[in-house]
Amino acid sequence: MFFGSRKAALGAIVDGDTAKILAIVFDRLYVLRNQLVHGGATWNSKVNRAQLKDGTAIMMAITPVIIELMLDHPGMDFGEIMYPVV
């Protein structure tokens, strides 16, 4: 699956398909998140350190942009809140 998404990402870059590129990037970030949350990479281990560093850099760049977009469009429907305050 990884090599398939890698090929799809390269094709999306060539085609200038930003939505597809972002979907693939977020899918990879979700896999990294699952590895961290479910114990695939643990504290002070050597597993996935390069991927974690890259994922952190991506999230640090993307998160402020997403927040700004949401603040600039308060009337837009961003879908259901997945984890509402109880």
C-alpha distances in whole Angstrom, upper triangle without the diagonal:
4,6,5,6,9,10,10,12,14,15,16,18,20,21,22,20,20,19,16,15,17,14,11,14,15,11,11,15,14,12,15,17,16,16,20,21,20,21,18,20,24,27,28,25,24,20,18,21,20,17,20,22,20,19,23,24,22,23,26,26,25,27,30,29,28,31,33,32,32,36,37,36,37,38,34,32,29,28,29,30,27,29,33,36,37
4,5,5,6,9,10,10,12,14,15,16,18,20,20,19,19,18,15,14,15,14,10,12,13,10,9,13,13,11,13,16,15,15,18,20,19,20,17,18,22,25,25,23,21,17,15,18,16,14,17,19,17,16,20,21,19,20,24,23,22,24,28,27,26,29,31,30,31,34,35,35,36,37,34,32,29,28,30,30,27,29,33,35,37
4,5,5,6,9,10,11,12,14,15,17,18,20,18,19,19,15,14,17,15,12,14,16,13,12,16,17,14,16,19,19,18,22,24,23,23,20,21,25,28,28,25,23,20,17,20,18,16,19,21,18,18,22,22,21,23,26,25,24,27,30,29,28,32,33,32,33,37,37,37,38,39,36,34,31,31,32,33,30,33,36,39,41
4,5,5,6,9,10,11,12,14,16,16,18,16,17,17,13,13,15,14,11,13,15,13,12,16,17,15,17,20,20,20,23,25,24,25,22,23,27,30,31,28,26,23,20,23,21,18,21,23,20,20,24,24,21,23,27,26,24,27,30,28,27,31,33,31,32,36,36,35,37,37,34,32,29,29,31,31,29,32,35,38,40
4,5,5,6,9,10,10,12,14,15,16,14,14,14,10,10,12,10,7,10,12,9,9,13,14,13,15,17,18,18,21,22,22,24,21,22,26,28,29,27,25,21,18,21,19,16,19,20,17,17,20,21,18,20,23,22,21,23,26,25,24,27,29,27,28,32,32,32,33,34,30,29,26,26,28,28,26,29,32,35,37
4,5,5,6,9,10,11,13,14,15,14,15,15,12,10,13,12,8,10,13,12,10,14,15,14,15,19,19,19,22,24,24,25,21,22,26,28,28,26,24,21,18,20,17,15,18,19,16,16,20,19,17,20,23,21,21,23,26,25,24,28,29,28,30,33,33,33,35,36,32,31,28,29,30,31,29,31,34,37,40
4,5,5,6,9,10,11,12,14,13,15,15,12,11,14,14,11,13,16,14,14,17,19,17,19,22,23,23,25,27,27,28,25,26,29,32,32,30,27,24,21,23,21,18,22,23,19,20,23,23,20,23,26,24,23,26,29,27,27,30,31,30,31,35,35,34,37,37,33,33,30,30,32,33,31,34,37,40,42
4,5,5,6,9,10,10,12,10,12,12,8,8,12,11,8,11,14,12,13,16,17,17,19,21,22,23,25,27,27,28,25,26,30,32,33,31,29,26,22,24,22,19,22,23,20,19,23,22,19,21,25,23,21,24,27,25,24,28,29,27,29,32,32,31,33,34,30,29,26,27,29,30,29,31,34,37,40
4,5,5,6,9,10,10,9,10,11,7,6,9,9,7,9,12,11,11,14,16,16,17,20,21,21,24,25,26,27,24,25,28,30,31,29,27,24,21,22,19,17,19,20,17,16,20,19,16,18,21,19,18,21,24,22,21,25,26,24,26,30,29,29,31,32,29,28,25,26,28,29,28,30,33,36,39
4,5,5,6,9,10,10,11,13,10,9,12,13,11,12,15,15,14,17,19,19,20,23,24,24,26,29,29,30,27,27,31,32,33,31,28,26,22,24,21,18,21,22,18,19,22,21,18,21,23,21,20,24,26,24,24,28,28,27,29,32,32,32,34,35,32,31,29,30,32,33,31,34,37,40,42
4,5,5,6,8,8,11,12,9,9,13,13,12,14,17,16,17,19,21,21,23,25,26,27,29,31,31,32,30,30,34,35,36,34,31,29,26,27,24,22,25,25,21,21,25,23,21,23,26,23,22,25,28,25,25,29,29,27,29,33,32,31,34,35,31,31,28,29,32,33,32,35,37,40,43
4,5,5,6,5,7,9,6,6,10,10,10,12,14,15,15,18,19,20,21,23,25,26,28,29,30,32,29,29,33,35,35,33,31,29,25,27,24,21,24,24,20,20,23,21,18,21,23,21,19,22,24,22,22,25,26,24,26,29,28,28,30,31,27,27,25,26,29,30,29,32,34,37,40
4,5,5,6,7,10,9,7,10,12,11,12,15,16,16,18,20,21,22,24,26,27,28,30,31,32,30,30,33,34,34,33,31,28,25,26,22,20,23,22,19,19,22,20,17,20,22,19,18,22,23,21,21,25,25,23,26,29,28,28,31,32,28,29,26,28,31,31,31,33,36,39,42
4,6,8,10,13,11,10,14,16,14,16,19,19,19,22,24,24,25,28,29,30,32,34,35,36,33,33,36,38,38,36,34,31,28,29,25,24,26,26,22,23,25,23,21,24,26,23,22,25,27,24,25,28,28,26,29,32,31,31,34,34,31,31,29,31,34,34,34,37,39,42,45
4,5,9,11,10,10,13,15,14,16,19,19,20,22,24,25,26,28,30,31,32,34,35,37,34,34,37,39,40,38,36,33,30,31,28,25,28,28,24,24,27,25,22,24,26,23,22,25,27,24,24,28,27,25,28,30,29,29,32,32,29,29,27,28,32,33,33,35,38,41,44
4,6,9,9,9,11,13,14,15,17,18,19,21,23,24,25,27,29,30,31,33,34,36,33,33,36,38,38,37,35,33,29,30,26,24,26,26,22,22,24,22,19,21,23,20,19,22,23,20,21,24,24,22,24,27,26,25,29,29,26,26,25,26,30,31,31,33,36,38,42
4,6,6,6,9,10,11,13,14,16,17,19,20,22,23,24,26,28,29,30,32,33,31,32,35,36,37,36,34,31,28,29,26,23,25,25,22,21,23,22,18,20,22,20,18,21,22,19,19,23,23,20,22,25,24,24,27,27,23,23,22,23,26,28,27,30,33,36,39
4,5,5,6,9,10,10,12,14,15,16,18,20,21,22,24,26,27,28,30,31,30,30,32,34,35,34,32,30,26,27,24,21,23,23,19,18,20,19,15,17,19,16,14,17,18,15,15,19,19,17,19,22,21,21,24,24,21,21,19,21,24,25,25,28,30,33,36
4,5,5,6,9,10,11,12,14,15,16,18,20,21,22,24,26,26,28,30,28,29,32,33,34,33,32,30,26,27,25,22,23,23,20,18,20,20,16,17,19,17,14,16,18,15,14,18,18,16,18,21,20,19,22,22,19,18,16,18,21,22,22,25,27,30,33
4,5,5,6,9,10,10,12,14,15,17,19,20,21,23,25,26,27,29,27,27,30,32,33,32,31,28,24,26,23,20,22,23,19,18,20,20,16,17,20,18,16,18,21,18,17,21,22,19,21,24,24,23,25,25,22,21,19,20,22,24,23,26,28,32,34
4,5,5,6,9,10,11,12,14,16,17,18,20,21,23,24,26,27,25,25,28,30,31,29,28,25,22,23,20,17,19,19,16,15,18,17,13,15,18,16,14,17,19,17,16,20,21,19,21,24,24,23,26,27,23,23,20,21,24,24,24,26,29,32,35
4,5,5,6,8,10,10,12,14,15,16,18,20,21,22,24,25,24,24,27,28,29,28,27,25,21,22,20,17,18,18,15,13,15,15,11,12,15,13,10,13,16,13,13,16,17,16,17,21,21,20,23,24,20,20,17,18,21,21,20,23,25,28,31
4,6,5,6,9,10,10,12,14,15,16,19,20,21,22,24,22,23,26,28,29,28,27,24,21,22,21,17,18,20,16,14,17,17,13,14,17,16,13,15,18,16,14,18,20,18,18,22,22,21,23,24,20,19,16,17,19,20,19,21,24,27,30
4,5,5,6,9,10,11,12,14,15,17,19,20,21,23,20,21,24,26,27,26,25,22,18,20,18,15,16,18,14,13,16,16,13,14,17,16,14,17,20,18,17,20,22,21,22,25,25,25,27,28,24,23,20,20,22,22,21,23,27,29,32
4,5,5,6,9,10,11,12,14,15,17,18,20,21,19,19,22,24,25,24,22,20,16,17,15,12,13,14,11,9,12,12,9,10,14,13,11,14,17,15,15,18,20,19,20,23,24,24,26,27,24,23,20,20,22,22,21,23,26,28,31
4,5,5,6,9,10,10,12,14,15,16,18,20,18,18,21,23,25,24,23,20,17,18,17,13,13,15,12,10,12,13,10,10,13,13,11,12,15,15,13,16,18,17,18,21,22,22,23,25,21,20,17,17,19,18,17,19,22,24,27
4,5,5,6,9,10,11,13,14,15,16,18,17,17,21,23,24,23,22,19,16,18,17,13,14,16,14,11,14,16,13,13,17,17,14,16,19,18,17,19,22,21,21,24,26,25,26,27,24,22,19,19,20,20,17,20,23,26,28
4,5,5,6,9,10,11,13,14,15,17,14,15,18,20,21,20,19,16,12,14,13,10,11,13,11,9,12,14,11,12,15,16,14,16,19,19,18,21,23,22,23,26,27,27,28,30,27,25,22,22,23,22,20,22,25,28,30
4,5,5,6,9,10,11,12,14,15,14,14,16,18,20,19,18,15,12,13,13,9,9,11,10,6,9,11,9,9,12,13,12,13,16,17,15,18,21,20,21,23,25,25,26,28,25,24,20,20,21,20,18,19,22,25,27
4,5,5,6,9,10,10,12,14,13,14,16,18,21,20,20,16,14,16,16,12,12,14,13,10,12,15,12,11,15,16,14,14,18,19,17,19,22,21,21,24,26,25,26,27,24,23,19,19,19,18,15,17,20,23,25
4,5,5,6,9,10,10,12,10,11,15,17,19,18,17,14,11,14,14,11,11,14,13,10,13,16,14,14,17,19,17,18,21,22,20,22,25,25,25,28,30,29,30,31,28,26,23,22,22,21,18,20,23,26,27
4,5,5,6,9,10,11,9,9,12,14,16,14,14,11,8,10,11,8,7,11,10,8,10,13,12,12,15,17,16,16,20,21,20,22,25,25,25,27,29,29,30,32,29,28,24,24,24,22,20,20,24,26,28
4,5,5,6,8,10,10,10,12,14,16,15,16,13,11,13,14,11,9,12,12,9,10,14,13,11,15,17,16,15,19,20,18,20,23,23,23,25,28,28,28,30,27,26,22,22,21,19,17,17,20,22,24
4,5,5,6,8,8,9,12,14,17,16,17,14,12,14,16,13,12,15,16,12,14,17,16,15,18,20,19,19,22,23,21,23,26,26,25,28,31,30,30,32,29,27,23,22,22,20,17,17,21,23,24
4,6,5,6,4,6,9,12,14,12,13,10,9,12,13,11,10,14,14,12,14,17,17,16,19,21,20,20,24,25,24,25,29,29,28,31,33,33,33,35,32,30,27,26,26,24,21,21,24,26,27
4,6,5,6,5,7,9,12,11,13,10,9,11,13,11,9,13,14,12,12,16,16,15,17,20,20,19,22,24,23,24,27,28,27,29,32,32,32,34,32,30,26,26,25,23,20,20,23,24,26
4,6,8,8,9,11,14,14,16,14,13,15,17,15,12,16,17,14,15,18,18,16,19,22,21,19,23,25,23,24,27,28,27,29,32,32,31,33,31,29,25,24,23,21,18,17,20,21,22
4,6,8,9,12,15,14,16,13,13,16,18,16,14,18,19,17,18,21,21,19,22,25,24,23,26,28,26,27,31,31,30,32,35,35,34,36,33,31,28,26,25,23,20,19,23,24,24
4,5,6,9,12,11,13,11,12,14,17,15,14,17,19,17,18,21,21,20,23,25,25,24,28,29,28,29,32,33,32,34,37,37,37,39,36,34,31,30,28,26,23,22,26,27,27
4,7,10,12,10,11,8,9,12,14,12,12,15,17,15,17,20,20,20,22,25,24,24,28,29,28,29,32,33,32,35,37,37,37,39,37,35,31,30,29,28,24,24,28,29,30
4,7,9,7,8,6,7,8,12,11,9,13,15,13,14,18,18,18,20,23,23,23,26,28,27,28,31,32,32,34,36,37,37,39,37,35,31,31,30,28,25,25,28,29,30
4,6,6,8,8,9,10,14,13,11,14,17,16,16,19,20,19,21,24,25,24,27,29,28,29,32,33,33,35,38,38,38,40,38,37,33,33,32,29,26,25,28,29,30
4,6,9,9,11,10,14,14,12,14,17,16,15,18,20,19,20,24,25,24,26,29,28,29,32,33,33,35,37,38,38,41,39,38,34,34,33,30,28,26,29,29,30
4,7,9,11,9,13,14,12,13,17,17,16,19,21,21,21,24,26,25,28,30,30,31,33,35,35,36,39,40,40,43,41,40,36,37,36,33,31,29,32,32,34
4,5,8,8,12,13,11,13,16,16,16,19,21,21,22,25,26,26,29,31,31,32,35,36,36,38,40,41,41,44,42,40,37,37,36,34,31,30,33,34,35
4,6,6,9,11,10,12,14,15,16,18,20,21,22,24,26,26,29,31,31,32,35,36,36,38,40,41,42,44,42,41,37,37,37,35,32,32,35,36,37
4,6,8,9,9,11,13,14,15,17,19,19,21,23,24,25,28,29,29,31,33,34,34,37,39,39,40,42,40,38,35,35,34,33,30,29,33,34,36
4,6,5,6,9,10,10,12,14,15,16,18,20,21,21,25,26,26,27,30,31,31,33,35,36,37,39,37,35,32,32,32,30,28,28,31,32,34
4,5,5,6,9,10,10,12,14,15,16,18,20,21,23,25,25,27,29,30,31,33,35,36,37,39,37,36,32,33,33,31,29,29,32,33,35
4,5,5,6,9,10,11,12,14,15,17,18,20,22,24,24,26,28,29,30,32,34,35,36,39,36,35,32,33,33,32,29,30,33,34,36
4,5,5,6,8,10,10,12,14,15,16,18,21,21,22,24,26,27,27,30,31,32,33,36,33,32,28,29,30,28,26,27,30,31,34
4,5,5,6,9,10,10,12,14,15,16,19,20,20,22,24,25,26,28,30,31,32,34,32,31,27,28,28,26,24,24,28,29,31
4,6,5,6,9,10,11,13,14,15,18,19,20,22,24,25,26,28,29,31,32,35,32,32,28,30,30,28,27,26,29,30,33
4,5,5,6,9,10,11,12,14,17,17,18,20,22,23,24,26,28,29,30,33,30,30,27,28,29,27,26,26,29,31,33
4,5,5,6,9,10,10,12,15,16,16,18,20,21,22,24,26,26,28,30,28,27,23,24,25,24,22,23,26,27,30
4,5,5,6,9,10,10,13,15,15,16,19,20,21,23,25,26,27,30,27,27,24,25,26,24,22,22,25,26,29
4,6,5,6,9,10,12,13,15,16,18,19,21,22,24,25,27,30,27,28,24,26,27,25,24,25,27,28,31
4,5,5,6,8,11,11,12,14,16,17,18,20,22,23,24,27,25,25,21,23,24,23,22,23,25,27,30
4,5,5,6,9,10,10,12,14,15,16,18,20,21,22,25,22,22,19,21,22,20,19,20,22,23,27
4,6,6,7,9,11,12,13,15,16,17,19,21,22,25,24,24,21,23,24,22,21,22,24,24,28
4,6,7,7,9,11,12,13,15,17,18,20,21,24,22,23,20,23,24,23,23,23,25,26,30
4,6,5,6,9,10,11,12,14,15,17,19,21,19,20,16,19,21,19,20,21,22,24,28
4,5,5,6,9,10,11,12,14,16,17,20,18,18,15,17,19,17,17,18,19,21,24
4,5,5,6,9,10,10,12,14,16,19,18,19,16,19,21,19,20,20,21,22,26
4,5,5,6,9,10,10,12,14,17,16,17,15,18,20,19,20,21,22,24,27
4,5,5,6,9,10,11,12,15,13,14,11,14,16,15,16,18,19,20,24
4,5,5,6,9,10,11,14,13,14,12,15,16,15,16,17,17,18,22
4,5,5,6,9,10,14,13,15,13,17,19,18,20,20,21,22,25
4,5,5,6,9,11,10,12,11,14,17,17,19,20,20,22,26
4,5,5,6,9,8,10,8,12,14,13,16,17,17,19,22
4,5,6,9,10,12,11,15,17,16,18,19,18,19,23
4,6,9,9,12,13,16,18,18,21,22,21,23,26
4,6,6,9,10,13,16,16,19,21,20,22,25
4,6,8,9,12,14,14,18,19,17,19,22
4,7,9,12,14,15,18,20,18,20,23
4,6,9,12,13,16,19,18,20,23
4,5,8,10,13,16,15,18,21
4,7,8,11,13,14,17,20
4,6,9,12,12,16,18
4,6,9,9,13,15
4,6,6,9,12
4,6,10,12
4,7,9
4,6
4
